[in-house]
Amino acid sequence: MLDRFVEDLVPVPLQPMRVPGDPTRHWVAPGVVAMAADYGESGIWLSVGSRQR
């Protein structure tokens, strides 16, 4: 399901963070930033932010 959510977003080419989970990956699109951590069988943590004028 995460792959479907981020399919139109651009991955940020940074080394994955380890917080809140390992790995935490980032994507961007105009006005949107998304960050996700995969917890395996426990699920996925997803945070999305937006700032518009």
Backbone as a ProteinNet text record, in pm:
[ID]
protein_1_A
[PRIMARY]
MLDRFVEDLVPVPLQPMRVPGDPTRHWVAPGVVAMAADYGESGIWLSVGSRQR
[TERTIARY]
81.2	0	87	199.5	289.6	340	376.2	425.1	321	197.4	90.7	76	90.5	78.6	190.1	313.1	427.1	462	383.2	419.7	431.5	359.5	369.6	461	524	615.5	758.8	849.1	990.2	1068.2	1140.6	1220.2	1333.3	1359.4	1470.2	1594.5	1700.2	1818	1912.9	1863	1944.8	1956.9	2061.8	2074.5	1955.6	1887	1769.1	1801.3	1708.1	1720.7	1686	1720.3	1688.1	1578.1	1523.1	1419.3	1300.4	1178	1129.9	1146.6	1186.9	1211.4	1326.3	1380.5	1495.1	1454.8	1454	1489.5	1366.9	1391.1	1288.6	1323.7	1228.6	1252.4	1166.9	1209.9	1143.1	1109.1	997.7	955.4	904.3	908.9	856.9	775.2	691.6	615.6	588.3	543.4	516.9	424.9	477.8	400.8	379.3	441.4	418.5	551	561.4	674.6	615.8	664.8	617.7	736.7	714.6	819.9	756.4	824.6	767.4	873.6	831.7	916.4	842.3	912.1	852.6	882.3	777.4	792.3	766.3	781	762.8	619.2	600.4	466.4	380.4	442.6	366.7	299.8	346.5	283.6	380.9	325.5	403.6	361.9	459.9	434.5	451.1	351.7	355.3	315.4	396.1	366.5	376.4	275.3	270.7	246.8	324.5	307.2	291.9	221	200.3	195.4	247.3	239.5	208	97.9	53.5	29	53.1	24.8	-123.3
-118.2	0	126.6	123.7	238.9	267.1	163.2	182.7	254	220.8	285.7	432.6	462.8	599.9	688	636.9	719.8	708.6	637.7	615.5	744.8	850.3	977.7	1078.1	1037.5	1124.9	1095	1188.2	1173.2	1131	1018.1	978.4	1077	1105.1	1193	1105.5	1135.6	1047.8	1070.3	1048.6	1058.4	920.9	901.6	776.4	767.6	653.6	642.6	672.1	744.2	771.4	645.7	643.7	529.6	562.4	683.5	726.2	773.7	734.1	653.9	504.1	460.5	318.7	306.9	188.7	169.4	78.9	125.2	258.7	350.1	479.5	579.6	643.6	643.5	697.9	821.9	906.9	1033.9	1049	1118.1	1150.2	1293.2	1356.1	1492.1	1505.4	1605.1	1648.3	1796.2	1868.9	2010.4	2033.7	2097.6	2129.5	2015.8	1899.6	1782	1714.7	1672.7	1591.8	1470.3	1351.4	1228.7	1153.7	1088.7	1013.3	884.6	770.7	642.5	551.9	473.4	371.3	238.5	135.1	2.8	-79.8	-123	-203.9	-351.7	-393.2	-533.8	-578.2	-688.2	-742.2	-651.5	-562.2	-471.8	-358.6	-331.9	-228.1	-121.2	-11.7	99.2	226.3	308.1	440.5	539.3	624.6	721.5	857.4	957.7	1095.3	1180.6	1264.8	1350.6	1493.5	1585.5	1725.7	1809.1	1920.7	2010.4	2153.2	2243	2383.9	2460.7	2527.7	2603.3	2747.7	2839.2	2980.5	3005.8
0	0	0	68.7	69	-71.6	-145.1	-282.3	-368.2	-349.4	-425.3	-386.2	-257.1	-210	-266.1	-271.5	-312.3	-460.5	-539.2	-679.8	-760.3	-723.6	-795.5	-725.5	-616.1	-543	-585.1	-560.9	-596.7	-472.7	-477.5	-361.1	-336.7	-209.7	-172.3	-160.6	-238	-241.5	-123.2	-3.4	117.2	180.1	256.8	330.6	426.1	431.9	518.1	664.5	729.9	872.9	951.1	1077.9	1163	1263.9	1256.3	1349.9	1269.1	1293.9	1404.9	1386	1268	1242.5	1144.6	1131	1043.1	927.4	804.7	757.9	749.3	761	735.1	601.8	509.1	374.4	353.5	259.6	234.7	86.9	58.8	-76.9	-77.3	-194.3	-208.1	-336.1	-338	-455.4	-431.4	-530.7	-508.6	-387.7	-285.2	-166.1	-68.4	-91.6	-6.3	29.1	153.8	199.2	270.2	236.8	300.9	358	471.4	537.8	590	567.9	607.6	666.9	765.6	825.7	816.8	776.8	761.2	886.5	956.2	1076.3	1049.3	923.5	888.6	908.5	978.6	1000.4	1087.3	1164.3	1251.4	1174.3	1053.4	972.2	925.8	878.5	824.1	894.7	931.4	987.1	873.5	850.4	741.5	795.6	762.6	800.3	674.9	654.4	535.7	581	524.9	558.1	432.8	447.6	334.5	385.9	305.5	339.7	212.1	214.7	98	139.6	48.4	76	67.7
[MASK]
+++++++++++++++++++++++++++++++++++++++++++++++++++++

